[in-house]
Amino acid sequence: MAHGLQIKDEESGYNKNLFCIPKHYEEDLERVFIPHGVILDRTERLARDIMQDMGNHHIVALCVLKGGYKFFADLLDHIKALNQNGDKSVPITVDFVRIKSYCDTPTEKMSIVGELSTLNGKNVLVVEDIIKTGRTMKALLSELKDNEPKMVKVVSLLIKRIYRSPGYRPDYIGFEIPDKFVVGYALDYNEYFRDLNHICILKERAKEKYKSNVRLLE
């Protein structure tokens, strides 16, 4: 079973005044939960683990947009460094997919935007930012299976411990976090906070400030 760096429920993070925070977000954030440097160090180790498992085959890295793009870019940078400096190297190609969720119907529906048919017979690494209930990832994996890739592995920067989770766990996990509302490092709240380097806890009143009718994916 995959294990990430586990952050305990009682962990409150760090004083945001000790970090560089964009001024337009200073009043919206409670604490810095995972500093940018810690994210990068953990990502470097994930890259090494992935290369140990998948490094004998051409890898297609599939980024789940939009929240996964920052983690995706940094993870590939570390994989590229291992390719250049390690004893073995493999070609890496990239592709992108976006998943939209519709909850204004009696049953929640998801649509997957991306050309998955090109993944037939390939070794696919799905790169996700955060997994909550796991419903979105299971829907994507079902679609991928229909296109008959040779191998599929999933890496997620974050997974949340939440009571309604069916227990899905990806192959590689960056951090396992409590059920806190976090933003930053490309994780957004209605498209805001993607430009924040650290992963931070959002204040309750900020949710009201930035709210809209857009449904956050799970």
KAZI-V209785 format. One record per pair of residues at least 12 apart in sequence whose C-alpha atoms are under 6 Angstrom apart, sorted by the first residue. I is the first residue (numbers start at 1). J is the second residue. D is the distance in Angstrom with one decimal. If there is no record, write none. Layout:
# KAZI-V209785
I/J/D
I/J/D
This chain:
# KAZI-V209785
2/171/5.5
2/172/5.7
4/173/4.6
4/174/5.0
4/175/4.8
4/176/5.6
5/175/4.6
5/176/6.0
6/175/5.8
6/176/4.7
7/176/6.0
7/177/5.1
9/178/5.1
13/31/5.8
13/32/5.5
13/33/4.2
14/31/5.6
14/32/5.0
15/31/5.6
16/31/5.2
16/32/5.3
28/203/5.6
28/206/5.2
29/201/5.9
29/202/4.7
29/203/5.3
30/201/5.3
30/202/5.6
30/203/5.2
31/200/5.8
31/201/5.4
32/200/4.3
33/199/5.6
33/200/4.8
34/199/5.1
35/198/4.9
36/197/5.8
36/198/4.7
43/75/5.9
44/78/5.6
47/78/6.0
47/79/5.4
58/90/5.5
58/91/5.1
59/92/5.0
59/123/5.2
59/124/5.9
60/92/5.9
60/93/4.9
60/94/5.5
60/124/4.8
61/94/4.8
61/124/6.0
61/125/4.8
62/94/5.9
62/95/4.8
62/96/5.3
62/125/5.9
62/126/4.7
62/127/5.9
63/96/4.8
63/127/4.9
64/97/5.1
64/98/5.7
64/128/5.4
65/98/4.9
67/129/5.7
67/186/5.0
67/187/5.0
68/128/5.1
68/129/4.4
70/186/5.8
97/113/5.7
97/114/4.6
98/112/5.9
98/113/5.0
99/111/5.7
99/112/4.6
117/147/5.6
119/149/5.6
120/147/5.4
120/148/5.1
120/149/4.5
121/149/4.3
121/150/4.5
122/149/4.9
122/150/5.0
123/150/5.4
123/151/4.6
124/151/5.9
124/152/4.7
125/152/5.9
125/153/4.9
125/154/5.7
126/154/4.7
127/155/5.2
128/156/4.7
129/156/5.4
129/157/5.1
130/156/5.8
130/157/6.0
130/158/4.5
130/159/5.5
131/159/4.7
132/159/6.0
132/160/5.1
132/218/5.4
133/165/4.5
134/168/5.8
136/218/5.8
153/171/6.0
154/170/5.2
154/171/5.3
155/170/6.0
155/171/5.9
155/172/4.5
155/173/5.9
156/173/5.3
157/173/5.8
157/174/4.4
158/174/5.7
158/175/4.9
158/176/5.8
159/176/5.0
160/176/6.0
160/177/5.1
160/178/5.7
160/179/5.7
161/178/5.2
161/179/5.8
162/179/5.8
181/201/5.9
182/200/5.4
182/201/4.6
182/202/5.9
183/199/5.6
183/200/5.4
184/196/4.6
184/197/6.0
184/198/5.6
184/199/4.6
185/197/4.9
185/198/5.7
185/199/5.8
